């Protein structure tokens, strides 16, 4: 996924991170920007963990989610993000 986002493997730093399944090795980098709807978030730190450990799922971290009010509708399996004022 890093290559698809324009991040060179050589530019990524190795770190150990804590996940729900325990500590794992990750590669860290910074994306110029992430867009959610019409919102643009600049300079977002990202981590890449082996697909086998995440089941090939991408995760949105609190460095982005913390910028929003989150509403979770369990019945609809829907998360609504509203920018904080």
Backbone as CSV, one residue per row, in Angstrom:
resi,resn,N_x,N_y,N_z,CA_x,CA_y,CA_z,C_x,C_y,C_z
1,UNK,0.820,-1.189,0.000,0.000,0.000,0.000,0.869,1.260,0.000
2,UNK,2.012,1.203,0.645,2.892,2.382,0.709,3.289,2.833,-0.694
3,UNK,3.649,1.883,-1.544,4.045,2.230,-2.907,2.891,2.909,-3.641
4,UNK,1.687,2.398,-3.477,0.510,2.968,-4.122,0.191,4.377,-3.659
5,UNK,0.650,4.718,-2.463,0.433,6.058,-1.912,1.600,6.997,-2.208
6,UNK,2.576,6.490,-2.952,3.709,7.322,-3.338,4.807,7.425,-2.300
7,UNK,4.828,6.502,-1.340,5.876,6.515,-0.309,6.920,5.458,-0.625
8,UNK,8.152,5.869,-0.754,9.250,4.953,-1.003,9.527,4.120,0.240
9,UNK,9.776,2.844,0.049,10.106,1.972,1.182,11.342,2.482,1.924
10,UNK,12.266,3.092,1.205,13.493,3.618,1.818,13.214,4.805,2.736
11,UNK,12.100,5.497,2.511,11.763,6.680,3.311,10.984,6.328,4.577
12,UNK,10.655,5.059,4.758,9.863,4.636,5.916,10.770,4.222,7.069
13,UNK,10.357,4.576,8.274,11.125,4.244,9.481,10.491,3.048,10.182
14,UNK,11.331,2.163,10.712,10.852,0.994,11.465,10.539,1.373,12.900
15,UNK,9.403,0.872,13.400,9.021,1.058,14.806,8.201,-0.141,15.252
16,UNK,8.184,-0.373,16.546,7.306,-1.390,17.128,6.064,-0.666,17.641
17,UNK,4.883,-1.208,17.331,3.622,-0.610,17.769,2.796,-1.649,18.509
18,UNK,1.926,-1.168,19.377,1.016,-2.028,20.134,-0.298,-2.125,19.377
19,UNK,-0.764,-3.331,19.095,-2.064,-3.549,18.468,-2.922,-4.380,19.410
20,UNK,-4.155,-4.625,19.022,-5.041,-5.468,19.834,-4.489,-6.883,19.963
21,UNK,-3.663,-7.297,19.004,-3.083,-8.644,19.022,-1.676,-8.668,19.614
22,UNK,-1.215,-7.537,20.132,0.117,-7.478,20.719,1.033,-6.557,19.944
23,UNK,2.317,-6.585,20.294,3.299,-5.712,19.652,3.722,-6.296,18.311
24,UNK,3.804,-5.398,17.308,4.219,-5.800,15.969,5.143,-4.745,15.379
25,UNK,5.906,-5.161,14.391,6.795,-4.261,13.670,5.976,-3.491,12.634
26,UNK,6.232,-2.204,12.494,5.527,-1.375,11.520,6.526,-0.449,10.829
27,UNK,6.131,0.029,9.667,6.906,1.029,8.930,6.113,2.323,8.972
28,UNK,6.774,3.429,9.316,6.114,4.730,9.459,6.596,5.710,8.400
29,UNK,5.659,6.541,7.969,5.958,7.606,7.026,4.945,8.725,7.201
30,UNK,5.011,9.723,6.343,4.087,10.854,6.407,3.501,11.080,5.011
31,UNK,2.160,11.116,4.961,1.469,11.463,3.724,1.322,12.974,3.655
32,UNK,1.472,13.531,2.487,1.314,14.969,2.304,-0.063,15.416,2.762
33,UNK,-1.091,14.623,2.430,-2.461,14.955,2.833,-3.356,13.726,2.723
34,UNK,-4.426,13.756,3.512,-5.491,12.755,3.441,-6.782,13.532,3.251
35,UNK,-7.632,13.045,2.363,-8.928,13.694,2.137,-10.041,12.783,2.642
36,UNK,-10.937,13.370,3.427,-12.158,12.704,3.881,-13.308,13.596,3.436
37,UNK,-14.020,13.159,2.425,-15.061,14.023,1.872,-14.407,15.271,1.321
38,UNK,-14.900,16.434,1.739,-14.305,17.696,1.267,-13.269,18.250,2.244
39,UNK,-12.920,17.484,3.264,-11.916,17.897,4.243,-10.528,17.403,3.823
40,UNK,-9.531,18.255,3.955,-8.146,17.893,3.667,-7.337,18.017,4.946
41,UNK,-6.639,16.941,5.313,-5.798,16.915,6.507,-4.352,16.795,6.023
42,UNK,-3.532,17.766,6.357,-2.154,17.807,5.873,-1.201,17.057,6.795
43,UNK,-0.140,16.526,6.194,0.980,15.912,6.919,0.506,14.868,7.932
44,UNK,-0.054,13.786,7.430,-0.603,12.731,8.288,0.409,11.600,8.423
45,UNK,0.800,11.319,9.666,1.683,10.183,9.919,0.901,8.897,9.700
46,UNK,1.519,7.953,8.983,0.879,6.678,8.686,1.797,5.535,9.087
47,UNK,1.181,4.410,9.406,1.927,3.207,9.751,1.474,2.076,8.834
48,UNK,2.408,1.270,8.429,2.116,0.110,7.585,2.520,-1.147,8.349
49,UNK,1.545,-2.035,8.490,1.735,-3.304,9.190,1.469,-4.410,8.183
50,UNK,2.174,-5.506,8.299,2.007,-6.622,7.365,0.536,-7.002,7.222
51,UNK,0.115,-7.208,5.962,-1.270,-7.581,5.684,-1.708,-8.815,6.469
52,UNK,-0.805,-9.767,6.659,-1.162,-10.998,7.370,-1.590,-10.714,8.808
53,UNK,-1.099,-9.625,9.388,-1.438,-9.287,10.769,-2.747,-8.519,10.879
54,UNK,-3.156,-7.839,9.801,-4.390,-7.036,9.825,-5.491,-7.621,8.942
55,UNK,-5.195,-8.712,8.252,-6.180,-9.257,7.337,-6.404,-8.350,6.136
56,UNK,-5.379,-7.627,5.723,-5.419,-6.718,4.570,-6.417,-5.574,4.761
57,UNK,-6.741,-5.236,6.000,-7.632,-4.113,6.288,-6.820,-2.858,6.568
58,UNK,-7.312,-1.730,6.114,-6.711,-0.450,6.466,-7.403,0.099,7.704
59,UNK,-6.665,0.788,8.527,-7.219,1.373,9.747,-6.999,2.878,9.736
60,UNK,-7.993,3.606,10.178,-7.864,5.049,10.322,-7.536,5.323,11.784
61,UNK,-6.414,5.976,12.035,-5.941,6.167,13.403,-6.508,7.401,14.081
62,UNK,-6.243,7.497,15.374,-6.741,8.615,16.173,-6.089,9.939,15.789
63,UNK,-4.939,9.909,15.105,-4.352,11.164,14.643,-5.261,11.833,13.609
64,UNK,-6.125,11.074,12.965,-7.137,11.619,12.057,-8.503,11.635,12.739
65,UNK,-8.909,10.511,13.314,-10.242,10.435,13.936,-10.425,11.465,15.045
66,UNK,-9.365,11.806,15.753,-9.443,12.773,16.844,-9.825,14.182,16.388
67,UNK,-9.775,14.430,15.097,-10.165,15.724,14.551,-11.674,15.827,14.339
68,UNK,-12.381,14.732,14.592,-13.808,14.652,14.305,-14.600,14.194,15.526
69,UNK,-15.891,14.573,15.549,-16.847,13.955,16.466,-17.320,12.693,15.765
70,UNK,-17.336,11.597,16.479,-17.706,10.321,15.877,-19.050,9.863,16.415
71,UNK,-19.915,9.446,15.504,-21.196,8.868,15.865,-21.250,7.480,15.251
72,UNK,-21.455,6.477,16.098,-21.498,5.096,15.634,-22.928,4.586,15.703
73,UNK,-23.430,4.109,14.575,-24.763,3.515,14.494,-24.569,2.014,14.282
74,UNK,-24.662,1.248,15.379,-24.442,-0.196,15.313,-25.432,-0.894,14.403
75,UNK,-26.681,-0.465,14.418,-27.708,-1.127,13.613,-27.443,-0.991,12.114
76,UNK,-26.856,0.117,11.720,-26.570,0.352,10.299,-25.112,0.075,9.937
77,UNK,-24.301,-0.308,10.925,-22.864,-0.483,10.699,-22.277,0.758,10.029
78,UNK,-22.569,1.909,10.638,-22.182,3.182,10.038,-21.484,4.076,11.055
79,UNK,-20.359,4.644,10.650,-19.635,5.618,11.439,-19.753,6.966,10.731
80,UNK,-20.232,7.978,11.445,-20.347,9.321,10.881,-19.315,10.207,11.541
81,UNK,-18.531,10.899,10.718,-17.507,11.814,11.198,-17.942,13.244,10.908
82,UNK,-17.953,14.072,11.969,-18.304,15.477,11.841,-17.119,16.303,12.302
83,UNK,-16.596,17.194,11.429,-15.433,17.999,11.837,-15.695,18.759,13.130
84,UNK,-14.704,18.779,14.008,-14.812,19.568,15.250,-14.697,21.043,14.889
85,UNK,-15.393,21.870,15.630,-15.340,23.315,15.366,-14.067,23.918,15.878
